Amino acid sequence: MSDKEKDHLQKEQIRRERIQRDMLHRARVQQEQQYKEQMKREQLRREQQRRNQQQREYLQKEQLLREQQRKERREKERIEREKVEKARKEREYLRQETARREAERKKYLCRLFVKTLLISFAVAAILALGAYGIFSYFLSDMERTDVDETQLSVNAELPKVSGITNIAFFGLDSRQHAYEGRSDAIMIASVNHDTGKVKLVSVARDTYVEIPGHGGDKINHAYAYGGAELAIQTLNENFGMDITDYVSVNFDSLAVVIDAMGGIDLEISEPERQQINAYLLDGEPLRETGMVHLTGPQAVSYARIRKIDGDDMRTQRQRNVLSCLFEKAKTIKMTQYPMYVKQFSSLVETSLSNQEILRLASIGMHKSLSMELGAFPNETLPGQGEYIGAKWYYVYDLEQAADMLHTFIYDDISFDSYGQDTQSDEEETDSALNTEYSLDGI
């Protein structure tokens, strides 16, 4: 082999070795690159796993937080519901308690009124026992009027019970001792001389009734249209009664009575003080609040207030005045009775004769003396306020009211018990019919 060939082979060997080294180098580079890429992918995979783990942990924490918040929110809602329910129960209890106390107070004040009235009649009766002439002298200043019984629409179908006397009482919104104007207080009094029971039923002054000769109107307008005679006729026609006598007093007379008894003490607020002075027709204006001493005109003005609240509070104020008068009356000495009877007799108008007054007064000495109260409308016969034309009225079933009144007076069934016997009889009848049908089936 020649040197030239050897040199060529050597060069070829060198070239091949270089190629082989290049290939090995490229293989190592490619291997390193693959390794790096693999490591990078592994690093990315681990980073993604770490991020996924962090996200899972965050989501778990977020879920736990939301769950905790939901629990806290539910707990707050539960506590709030309990507070609301507790407040509702407290309000309901207070409402029921207030209603119960108000009902007891009304009954108490009505009893006070009847007792005061009976005491007055009893005083007159005691004086009459000594000498009828002296009794007649004490009542000589009383206003007497006659009513035409043929014009009173007396219900002849009512039971004829000699021991029961029905009388109408009217409280008038008039001045100057005049027995005219509207009767803002209307009551039917029934005295049973045999049992010693006195039953007093008040009629709401805004009750919608038919007034003879005047059509539908408020019942308190009857007195203004035709005096006591038309007012009695209106009661008889709408409630099926047999009333033939009445007693009337007015607010002006009440002021005289209060002054004669030395005034009264009442708790007065600033709005009430302002309204007292606004209604005041005579005497000095009231300048103080709190527990103050009221004169007759101031007390009457107090009893008229209703603009600052309503008619319910107005009647409450009237009951406050009546309660104070009764407390005053209890302090009167027996020796002072003749003086007060003589003084107050001129402040009353009535169709009763001296003999009838004596007979009524004798109920005060009955060993079983008691009093029962009623009113229209009531829970058994509720009324609803309606506008008829341009006026607001109390509207309720007068036929049912008349039946309730008759059973109250003659059957001694209270308003609360009205209709219970009928319902019981109907249930017994239905039960008997069902039993009969069952037997027929057998």
Buried (B, 14 or more C-beta within 10 A) or exposed (E): EEEEEEEEEEEEEEEEEEEEEEEEEEEEEEEEEEEEEEEEEEEEEEEEEEEEEEEEEEEEEEEEEEEEEEEEEEEEEEEEEEEEEEEEEEEEEEEEEEEEEEEEBBEEBBBBBBBBBBBBBBBBBBBBEEEEEEBEBBBEEBBEEEBEBEEBBBBEEBEEEEEBBBBBBBBBBBBEEEBBBBBBBBBBBBBBBEBBBBBBBBBBBBBBBBBBEBEEBBBBBBBBBBBBBBBBBBBBBBBBBBBBBBBBBBBBBBBBBBBBBEBBBBEBEEEBBBBBBEBBEEBEEBEEBEEBEBBBBBBBBBBBBBEEBEEEEBBBBBBBBBBBBBEBBEEBEEEEBBEBBBBBBBBBBBBBEBEBBBBBBBBBEBEEBEBBBBBBBBEBBEBEEEEEEEEEBBBBEBEBBBBBBBBBBBEEBBBEEBBEEEEEEEEEEEEEEEEEEEEEEE
